[in-house]
Amino acid sequence: MSEQEQKPTVVKGFTTPSRRFAVGQTVTAADVAGPVPFDRWVELEHIALPKPAKAGKGSKAAPTEPDAA
């Protein structure tokens, strides 16, 4: 799965009135129904959002040499 396709992932198992979510499961806001909204599960650290892709990840900058004066 590429970084652009990453989805929020359950890092601490939790349940809602209609579903149980296991560690490692990918979820969306539409999956979480009940009195506790998706954003609150993120704040409670039960769901981890994907990290933003770094610009230029595939290319490394050449190391710079210190100026010899």
TORGU-710190 format. One line per field, with one value per residue (C-alpha): residue number from 0; residue in three letters; x, y negated, z. Coordinates in nm, 2 decimals, always signed. Example, Ala and Ser with C-alpha at 12.3 -4.5 7.8 and 13.67 -1.06 7.14 Angstrom:
BEGIN
nr <- c(0 | 1)
rest <- c(ALA | SER)
u <- c(+1.23 | +1.37)
v <- c(+0.45 | +0.11)
w <- c(+0.78 | +0.71)
//
This chain:
BEGIN
nr <- c(0 | 1 | 2 | 3 | 4 | 5 | 6 | 7 | 8 | 9 | 10 | 11 | 12 | 13 | 14 | 15 | 16 | 17 | 18 | 19 | 20 | 21 | 22 | 23 | 24 | 25 | 26 | 27 | 28 | 29 | 30 | 31 | 32 | 33 | 34 | 35 | 36 | 37 | 38 | 39 | 40 | 41 | 42 | 43 | 44 | 45 | 46 | 47 | 48 | 49 | 50 | 51 | 52 | 53 | 54 | 55 | 56 | 57 | 58 | 59 | 60 | 61 | 62 | 63 | 64 | 65 | 66 | 67 | 68)
rest <- c(MET | SER | GLU | GLN | GLU | GLN | LYS | PRO | THR | VAL | VAL | LYS | GLY | PHE | THR | THR | PRO | SER | ARG | ARG | PHE | ALA | VAL | GLY | GLN | THR | VAL | THR | ALA | ALA | ASP | VAL | ALA | GLY | PRO | VAL | PRO | PHE | ASP | ARG | TRP | VAL | GLU | LEU | GLU | HIS | ILE | ALA | LEU | PRO | LYS | PRO | ALA | LYS | ALA | GLY | LYS | GLY | SER | LYS | ALA | ALA | PRO | THR | GLU | PRO | ASP | ALA | ALA)
u <- c(+0.00 | +0.15 | +0.15 | -0.12 | -0.35 | -0.29 | -0.59 | -0.64 | -0.55 | -0.68 | -0.39 | -0.60 | -0.90 | -1.24 | -1.61 | -1.91 | -2.27 | -2.27 | -1.91 | -1.59 | -1.26 | -0.94 | -0.58 | -0.43 | -0.77 | -0.81 | -1.11 | -1.28 | -1.51 | -1.80 | -1.71 | -1.74 | -2.10 | -2.23 | -2.22 | -1.84 | -1.74 | -1.44 | -1.24 | -1.28 | -1.14 | -0.84 | -0.80 | -0.82 | -0.54 | -0.74 | -0.71 | -0.38 | -0.41 | -0.16 | +0.15 | +0.17 | +0.40 | +0.74 | +0.82 | +1.10 | +1.11 | +1.25 | +1.55 | +1.81 | +2.01 | +2.38 | +2.57 | +2.74 | +3.10 | +3.21 | +3.39 | +3.76 | +3.89)
v <- c(+0.00 | -0.33 | -0.63 | -0.81 | -0.51 | -0.49 | -0.51 | -0.57 | -0.27 | -0.14 | -0.14 | -0.05 | +0.17 | +0.02 | +0.09 | -0.12 | -0.02 | +0.15 | +0.26 | +0.38 | +0.25 | +0.45 | +0.33 | +0.29 | +0.25 | -0.04 | -0.26 | -0.57 | -0.82 | -0.65 | -0.32 | -0.47 | -0.52 | -0.60 | -0.86 | -0.91 | -1.07 | -0.96 | -1.27 | -1.20 | -0.84 | -1.01 | -1.24 | -0.95 | -0.78 | -0.48 | -0.57 | -0.69 | -0.91 | -0.84 | -1.06 | -1.32 | -1.22 | -1.39 | -1.60 | -1.44 | -1.12 | -0.92 | -1.15 | -1.21 | -1.53 | -1.49 | -1.54 | -1.88 | -1.91 | -2.17 | -2.47 | -2.43 | -2.78)
w <- c(+0.00 | -0.10 | +0.14 | -0.05 | +0.01 | +0.39 | +0.61 | +0.98 | +1.18 | +1.52 | +1.77 | +2.08 | +2.04 | +2.11 | +2.06 | +1.96 | +2.01 | +1.67 | +1.61 | +1.76 | +1.62 | +1.66 | +1.67 | +1.32 | +1.15 | +0.91 | +0.97 | +0.83 | +0.99 | +0.82 | +1.00 | +1.35 | +1.45 | +1.80 | +2.07 | +2.05 | +1.71 | +1.50 | +1.59 | +1.96 | +1.92 | +1.75 | +2.05 | +2.28 | +2.08 | +1.98 | +1.62 | +1.45 | +1.15 | +0.86 | +0.87 | +0.58 | +0.30 | +0.31 | +0.00 | -0.21 | -0.01 | -0.30 | -0.36 | -0.10 | -0.10 | -0.15 | +0.17 | +0.19 | +0.28 | +0.54 | +0.40 | +0.43 | +0.48)
//
